Amino acid sequence: MVEITSPGLLPPSIDYAAMESRQSDARNKVIAPVFKRLGIIDQWGNGLKLIADEMKEYPNIELRWREVGLSFQVQFINTNYNPNGGVS
């Protein structure tokens, strides 16, 4: 499993039940437009949808996202993992 944890909860404007839909709420209203102009951000609210779409190419990897305490966490879990013998 690979786990990525980001401090801070999702903004209240983001619907947790619809995470794969395009939603956007920039936390830093100064840096976000600069990143967009530089081409670092191609489209607002596209990140998690791009990840979810890409993960469909890897059916043995489960994608989970959740809020834990005061953080947002994304997990990539190998569903073929066998703790007694590695990957099955």
Contacts in CASP RR format, 6 or more apart in sequence:
PFRMAT RR
TARGET T0000
AUTHOR 0000-0000-0000
METHOD contacts of the structure
MODEL  1
MVEITSPGLLPPSIDYAAMESRQSDARNKVIAPVFKRLGIIDQWGNGLKL
IADEMKEYPNIELRWREVGLSFQVQFINTNYNPNGGVS
1 75 0 8 1.000
1 76 0 8 1.000
1 77 0 8 1.000
1 78 0 8 1.000
1 81 0 8 1.000
2 75 0 8 1.000
2 76 0 8 1.000
3 73 0 8 1.000
3 74 0 8 1.000
3 75 0 8 1.000
3 76 0 8 1.000
4 73 0 8 1.000
4 74 0 8 1.000
4 75 0 8 1.000
5 68 0 8 1.000
5 71 0 8 1.000
5 72 0 8 1.000
5 73 0 8 1.000
6 71 0 8 1.000
6 72 0 8 1.000
6 73 0 8 1.000
7 70 0 8 1.000
7 71 0 8 1.000
8 70 0 8 1.000
8 71 0 8 1.000
8 72 0 8 1.000
9 67 0 8 1.000
9 69 0 8 1.000
9 70 0 8 1.000
9 71 0 8 1.000
9 72 0 8 1.000
10 16 0 8 1.000
10 67 0 8 1.000
10 72 0 8 1.000
11 25 0 8 1.000
11 27 0 8 1.000
13 23 0 8 1.000
13 25 0 8 1.000
14 23 0 8 1.000
14 25 0 8 1.000
15 21 0 8 1.000
15 23 0 8 1.000
16 67 0 8 1.000
19 48 0 8 1.000
19 52 0 8 1.000
19 65 0 8 1.000
20 48 0 8 1.000
20 49 0 8 1.000
20 52 0 8 1.000
21 49 0 8 1.000
22 43 0 8 1.000
22 44 0 8 1.000
22 45 0 8 1.000
22 46 0 8 1.000
22 49 0 8 1.000
23 45 0 8 1.000
24 44 0 8 1.000
24 45 0 8 1.000
26 32 0 8 1.000
26 33 0 8 1.000
26 44 0 8 1.000
32 41 0 8 1.000
35 41 0 8 1.000
36 44 0 8 1.000
48 65 0 8 1.000
51 63 0 8 1.000
51 74 0 8 1.000
52 63 0 8 1.000
55 61 0 8 1.000
55 63 0 8 1.000
55 76 0 8 1.000
60 78 0 8 1.000
60 79 0 8 1.000
60 80 0 8 1.000
61 76 0 8 1.000
61 77 0 8 1.000
61 78 0 8 1.000
61 79 0 8 1.000
62 75 0 8 1.000
62 76 0 8 1.000
62 77 0 8 1.000
62 79 0 8 1.000
63 74 0 8 1.000
63 75 0 8 1.000
63 76 0 8 1.000
63 77 0 8 1.000
64 74 0 8 1.000
64 75 0 8 1.000
64 77 0 8 1.000
65 72 0 8 1.000
65 73 0 8 1.000
65 74 0 8 1.000
65 75 0 8 1.000
66 72 0 8 1.000
66 73 0 8 1.000
66 75 0 8 1.000
67 73 0 8 1.000
78 87 0 8 1.000
80 87 0 8 1.000
80 88 0 8 1.000
81 87 0 8 1.000
81 88 0 8 1.000
82 88 0 8 1.000
END
